[in-house]
């Protein structure tokens, strides 16, 4: 599956524990990443400072569903199910 341009769910729903430019402690689940533009595009996409967890994310229908709204719900569910 290809990412839906302008979705941004993977930059909002999950927690990210590694440093992000502008968010040195990462971000909690449900919080919008500061690097996510108003168009829901990553402003550091392809840059070396982008966290490895972000670069390694691969869109999949089981995670992203069929819409941005569904992706927020599904990624949020996965976040809860895998929380330590």
C-alpha positions in Angstrom: 0.0 0.0 0.0 1.2 3.5 -0.7 0.9 6.2 1.9 -2.1 8.6 1.4 -0.5 12.0 0.9 -1.8 14.4 3.4 -3.0 11.7 5.9 -0.6 12.4 8.8 -2.1 9.7 11.0 1.4 8.1 11.7 2.6 11.6 12.8 -0.3 12.0 15.3 -1.6 8.7 16.7 1.6 6.8 17.9 4.0 7.8 20.6 7.6 8.4 19.4 10.2 7.9 22.1 13.2 9.1 20.1 14.1 12.8 19.7 12.5 14.7 16.9 13.7 18.2 15.9 11.6 20.5 18.0 10.6 17.7 20.3 13.8 16.5 22.1 11.9 14.0 24.2 9.8 12.6 21.4 6.0 12.8 21.5 3.1 11.1 23.3 0.4 9.2 21.5 -2.3 11.4 20.1 -0.1 14.5 20.0 0.6 16.1 16.6 4.4 16.1 15.7 5.7 19.6 15.3 7.3 18.6 12.0 3.8 17.8 10.5 2.7 20.7 8.3 -0.8 22.1 8.0 -1.1 20.0 4.8 -0.3 16.9 7.0 3.1 16.4 5.3 6.4 15.7 7.1 8.7 18.7 6.9 11.7 16.5 7.6 10.8 13.7 5.2 14.0 12.2 3.7 16.2 14.2 6.1 18.8 12.5 8.3 17.3 14.1 11.5 14.0 12.2 10.8 13.7 9.5 13.5 14.4 6.0 12.4 11.0 4.8 13.6 9.4 7.3 11.2 11.6 6.4 8.2 10.9 2.7 8.8 7.2 3.1 8.9 5.5 1.3 6.0 1.9 1.9 5.2 -0.3 -1.2 5.4 -4.0 -1.6 5.1 -4.1 -3.3 8.5 -2.6 -0.2 10.1 -3.8 2.6 7.8 -7.3 1.3 6.9 -9.1 3.1 4.1 -9.0 6.7 5.3 -7.1 9.1 7.4 -9.7 8.9 10.1 -9.6 5.1 10.2 -5.8 5.3 10.3 -5.9 7.4 13.4 -8.2 4.9 15.1 -6.2 1.8 14.0 -2.8 3.3 14.8 -4.2 4.4 18.2 -5.5 0.9 18.8 -2.1 -0.6 17.9 -0.4 1.9 20.2 -2.6 0.8 23.1 -2.2 -2.9 22.4 1.6 -2.6 22.3 2.1 -0.2 25.2 4.5 -1.5 27.8 
